[in-house]
């Protein structure tokens, strides 16, 4: 199969970054199955604009932003759907697949309680270890907003999980 330059570059970009984008989607939504779909949808959107994006300074930052926006839309849609369902059915306990530990479940539940922007900042900064600048580019917000939202998000996690547990989430972060 012969690929032109753009196709080859995109294929290389896909191979290098798909797993990270799927991981980001999973951390933002908490849904394993949706993560692959969101990453794939983001890459389809990138492919449609690849001629312009391949010239950009940081196509990966743009891709992260697309994943974050798709995750936000999925979360909003899920919230609306849950509200509709609760009108008719009582909700039972969620089934958890896989060998998750209690701590991981607690962290996921705590992250789910954060507003989207705080959650996205905490996940991008601490789970994906992005710089403040890269996080700002991915989310389309200022570095100052990243700093404040990350700080507020970590404070909320500390309140929800307890200071020691939240401090243990982030390597190198000491309890206050």
Secondary structure as UniProt FT lines:
FT   HELIX           5..29
FT   HELIX           32..48
FT   HELIX           50..53
FT   TURN            54..55
FT   HELIX           59..88
FT   HELIX           102..113
FT   HELIX           116..122
FT   HELIX           123..127
FT   HELIX           132..139
FT   HELIX           143..161
FT   HELIX           163..169
FT   TURN            171..172
//
